[in-house]
């Protein structure tokens, strides 16, 4: 689909933050992308404008009914100066899966990637170059009808903002401690668990607070019906190496289909590692630990790429995994994916897209 993106450059460029103190999601670049949807007209008026506040009516539907979706990906600067995106087409395909669930009109996948590339190219000087840093990219769509009735909106805004982000692991890859949530539910089959929508994250905050109070970094969610089968870790998918098999929960309608998850599965298969997508109960995991066959556990996601799990606490029974250290397979996956993302390792899988 052919659109012309109009560009209005800022007349007041911001001072760039110190790369040593970026953190995550605290700083934003000079520009943002906006595109509107009007029922009967479709998506229209794509533009890049100076970053700034949005003006929305207090009755705007996003505020009241949460009809919104979002994505997250990163741009990296390679040592040779190239700017690389990692599988951006998969993010745009996934936002349409979320769109469908939230009754939001789909966007053109190729144009979505083009919009990201155009914005990143314009704000390329914001891409940090310190080890482990990147430019985080947040595309999102919100319902914009000024209306308090419960129905899908007839107008929307598709927006992309950029944020320079610090290294996730500032002092090496440290395994995290995970609290298994037994009471609260993140999602159920038939709900919105497989969509990337803000309500899912709002629903997770209570359990996350409880986990933090108990000294744990993340929550491991169990299924919302039986509270028996493992689903996700916080904002990440999760993998377990049991014996010579790597297991990850199957996508059954309540789990987000992570792009890093898919990348890990493809890499494991290419290395002839046995990998299974199936139901796995928390009891099976604890039994494997008791037998000494639970070798590694790790989460996967855009922010951390690979996040090793060093401890699990289920019903106040804590188990330590791999002596609380990162495992060999987790380390290999992290080095390989980040190497491809940063252009250090040859991309034989066609995952990276260069921004000109």
C-alpha positions in Angstrom: 0.0 0.0 0.0 1.5 3.3 -1.1 1.6 6.2 1.4 3.7 9.3 1.4 5.0 10.1 4.9 5.2 13.9 5.4 8.0 15.0 7.7 8.0 18.1 9.9 11.4 18.4 11.6 11.7 19.9 15.1 13.1 23.4 15.4 14.1 22.7 19.0 16.3 19.5 19.2 16.6 18.1 22.7 19.9 17.5 24.5 20.7 13.8 24.3 21.0 12.0 27.6 24.2 10.5 29.1 24.6 7.0 27.6 25.9 5.7 30.9 22.5 6.5 32.7 19.8 5.8 30.1 17.8 3.3 32.0 14.6 2.2 30.1 11.7 4.3 28.8 12.9 7.6 30.4 14.0 9.6 27.4 12.4 10.1 24.0 13.8 11.3 20.7 13.0 14.5 18.8 10.2 13.1 16.5 7.2 10.7 16.5 5.2 9.1 13.8 1.4 9.5 13.7 -1.3 8.1 11.3 -5.0 8.4 11.6 -7.9 6.0 10.8 -11.4 7.2 10.0 -14.2 4.8 9.3 -15.1 4.9 5.6 -11.7 6.4 4.7 -9.3 3.9 6.2 -5.8 4.8 7.4 -4.6 8.2 6.2 -2.3 11.2 6.7 0.9 9.4 7.8 3.3 12.0 9.2 6.4 12.5 11.3 6.2 15.5 13.6 8.2 16.9 16.6 7.7 14.7 19.7 5.1 16.2 22.0 1.8 15.8 23.9 -1.3 14.6 22.3 -4.5 16.6 22.7 -7.5 14.2 23.4 -11.0 14.9 24.6 -11.7 13.6 28.2 -14.3 11.3 26.7 -11.9 9.6 24.3 -12.6 5.9 24.3 -9.1 4.7 25.1 -9.4 6.3 28.6 -12.6 4.5 29.4 -12.5 1.1 27.7 -8.8 0.4 27.0 -9.2 -0.3 23.3 -5.5 -0.2 22.4 -2.6 -2.4 21.3 1.2 -1.9 21.2 4.5 -3.5 20.1 8.1 -3.3 21.2 11.3 -3.7 19.1 14.7 -2.2 18.9 17.2 -0.6 16.6 20.9 -1.3 17.0 24.0 0.4 15.7 26.6 -2.1 14.4 30.3 -1.4 14.7 30.5 -0.8 10.9 27.9 2.0 11.3 24.9 0.1 9.9 21.6 0.6 11.7 19.8 -2.8 12.1 16.3 -3.8 13.1 15.5 -7.3 14.3 12.6 -9.0 12.5 10.4 -5.9 12.4 7.9 -7.6 10.0 7.0 -10.0 12.8 6.1 -7.1 15.1 3.8 -5.6 12.5 2.2 -9.0 11.8 1.7 -9.5 15.5 0.1 -6.0 16.0 -2.5 -7.1 13.4 -3.2 -10.2 15.5 -3.8 -7.9 18.5 -5.8 -5.5 16.3 -8.1 -8.3 15.3 -8.8 -9.3 18.9 -9.4 -5.7 20.0 -11.6 -4.8 16.9 -9.0 -2.4 15.6 -8.6 -2.1 11.8 -5.4 -3.8 10.5 -2.4 -1.8 9.3 -0.4 -2.7 6.2 2.6 -4.7 7.4 5.1 -3.4 4.9 4.0 0.2 5.5 4.3 -0.3 9.2 8.0 -1.4 8.7 8.5 1.5 6.4 7.2 3.9 9.0 9.6 2.5 11.6 12.5 2.7 9.3 11.7 6.3 8.3 11.4 7.5 11.9 14.5 5.6 13.0 16.5 7.0 10.1 15.4 10.6 11.0 16.4 10.2 14.6 19.5 8.0 14.0 21.7 10.2 16.1 19.7 9.1 19.1 20.8 5.5 18.8 23.3 4.9 21.6 26.5 3.1 20.9 27.7 1.9 24.3 27.8 -1.9 24.8 24.4 -3.4 25.3 22.4 -0.2 24.5 19.8 0.2 21.8 17.0 2.4 20.5 13.7 1.1 21.8 10.8 1.4 19.4 7.2 1.6 20.6 4.4 1.4 18.0 0.9 1.6 19.4 -2.7 2.2 18.3 -5.4 3.9 20.4 -9.1 4.4 20.0 -9.9 8.1 19.7 -13.7 8.5 19.4 -15.0 11.0 22.0 -17.8 8.7 23.1 -18.8 6.9 26.3 -20.9 4.0 24.8 -19.3 0.6 24.8 -18.5 -0.3 21.1 -15.4 -0.3 18.9 -14.2 3.1 18.0 -14.6 4.4 14.5 -11.4 6.5 14.7 -7.9 5.6 15.8 -4.3 6.9 15.9 -1.3 4.7 15.0 1.7 6.2 16.7 5.4 5.3 17.0 7.8 6.8 19.5 11.5 6.1 20.2 13.5 5.8 23.4 17.3 5.3 23.8 17.7 2.5 26.3 20.6 1.4 28.5 22.1 -2.1 28.7 19.6 -4.5 30.4 22.5 -6.3 32.1 25.0 -3.6 33.3 27.2 -6.0 35.3 26.8 -9.3 33.4 23.9 -11.6 33.0 22.5 -12.3 36.4 19.8 -15.0 36.9 16.6 -13.6 38.4 14.4 -15.0 41.2 10.8 -15.8 40.2 7.7 -16.0 42.3 5.0 -18.4 41.1 1.6 -16.7 41.4 -1.1 -19.1 42.7 -4.1 -16.7 43.2 -4.3 -14.0 40.5 -4.9 -14.9 36.9 -3.2 -13.1 34.0 -5.3 -14.5 31.2 -7.6 -17.3 30.2 -8.2 -19.0 26.8 -10.7 -16.9 24.9 -9.5 -13.7 26.6 -6.9 -11.3 25.4 -3.7 -13.1 26.7 -2.4 -13.7 23.2 -2.8 -10.0 22.2 -0.4 -7.3 23.2 -2.9 -4.9 24.8 -2.4 -2.6 27.8 -5.1 -4.3 29.9 -3.1 -7.5 30.2 -0.3 -5.5 31.8 -2.6 -3.6 34.2 -4.0 -6.9 35.3 -0.5 -8.2 36.2 0.5 -5.3 38.5 -1.0 -6.6 41.7 0.8 -9.9 41.5 4.0 -8.1 40.5 3.8 -5.9 43.6 3.3 -9.0 45.8 6.3 -10.7 44.3 8.5 -7.6 44.8 7.4 -7.4 48.4 8.7 -11.0 48.9 12.0 -10.2 47.2 11.3 -11.6 43.8 12.0 -9.9 40.5 9.3 -11.4 38.3 6.0 -13.5 38.4 5.6 -16.9 36.8 2.0 -17.1 35.8 0.0 -20.3 35.9 -3.1 -21.0 33.8 -6.2 -19.1 34.9 -8.5 -22.1 35.3 -6.7 -24.9 37.0 -3.7 -22.9 38.3 -1.6 -25.8 37.3 0.1 -25.2 33.9 2.9 -22.8 33.3 2.2 -19.8 31.0 4.5 -16.8 31.1 7.1 -15.0 33.2 6.0 -11.4 33.6 6.5 -9.8 30.2 8.5 -12.8 28.9 7.9 -16.3 27.5 9.7 -19.0 29.4 11.8 -22.1 28.6 13.0 -25.0 30.7 15.8 -27.5 29.9 14.8 -30.8 31.4 17.4 -33.5 30.7 18.2 -33.1 27.0 14.8 -31.6 26.1 14.0 -27.8 26.1 10.3 -27.2 26.9 8.2 -24.1 26.4 4.5 -23.7 27.0 2.5 -24.2 23.9 0.5 -21.2 22.4 -3.0 -22.1 23.4 -4.7 -18.7 23.2 -3.6 -17.2 26.5 0.1 -16.7 25.8 1.7 -14.0 23.8 3.6 -15.4 20.7 6.9 -13.8 21.5 9.3 -13.0 18.6 12.3 -13.8 20.7 10.5 -17.0 21.7 10.2 -17.9 18.0 13.8 -17.0 17.3 15.0 -19.2 20.2 13.0 -22.2 18.9 14.4 -21.8 15.4 17.9 -21.6 16.7 17.5 -24.6 19.0 16.2 -26.7 16.1 19.1 -25.5 13.9 21.5 -26.7 16.6 19.7 -30.1 16.8 18.5 -29.4 20.3 15.3 -31.2 21.1 12.7 -28.5 21.7 9.0 -29.1 22.5 6.0 -26.7 22.7 3.6 -28.4 25.1 1.8 -28.1 28.3 4.0 -28.3 31.3 2.8 -28.2 34.9 4.5 -26.5 37.8 4.5 -29.9 39.5 6.4 -31.5 36.6 9.0 -28.8 37.0 9.4 -29.4 40.7 9.5 -33.1 40.2 12.3 -32.7 37.6 14.2 -30.5 40.0 13.9 -33.2 42.7 15.2 -35.8 40.2 18.1 -33.5 39.3 17.0 -33.3 35.6 15.9 -29.6 35.6 19.1 -28.2 34.1 18.2 -24.6 33.1 15.4 -22.1 33.0 15.2 -18.8 31.2 12.8 -16.1 30.0 12.8 -14.6 26.5 11.7 -11.1 25.4 12.7 -8.0 23.6 14.1 -6.2 26.6 16.4 -8.8 28.1 16.6 -11.2 25.1 17.5 -14.0 27.4 16.8 -13.8 31.2 18.2 -16.8 33.1 16.1 -18.0 36.1 18.1 -18.9 39.2 15.3 -19.5 41.7 11.6 -20.4 41.7 9.2 -20.1 44.7 6.0 -22.0 44.5 3.8 -22.3 47.6 6.8 -21.0 49.7 8.9 -23.9 48.4 12.0 -22.3 46.8 14.2 -24.3 44.4 17.6 -23.2 43.0 18.2 -23.9 39.3 21.8 -24.5 38.0 23.2 -23.2 41.3 21.7 -19.8 40.6 24.1 -19.3 37.6 23.4 -18.8 33.9 23.5 -22.1 32.0 25.6 -22.9 28.9 22.6 -23.0 26.6 21.1 -19.7 27.9 24.5 -18.1 27.4 24.9 -19.4 23.8 21.4 -18.2 22.9 22.0 -14.8 24.3 25.4 -14.4 22.6 24.0 -15.6 19.3 20.8 -13.5 19.2 22.5 -10.3 20.4 25.4 -11.0 18.0 23.0 -11.1 15.1 21.1 -8.0 16.4 24.3 -6.0 16.6 25.8 -7.2 13.3 28.7 -9.1 15.0 27.5 -12.5 13.9 26.5 -13.1 10.3 22.8 -13.2 9.9 22.2 -16.4 7.9 18.5 -16.4 8.7 17.5 -13.1 7.2 16.3 -11.7 10.5 17.9 -8.2 10.4 16.7 -5.3 8.3 19.0 -2.4 7.6 17.8 1.2 8.0 19.3 3.5 5.3 
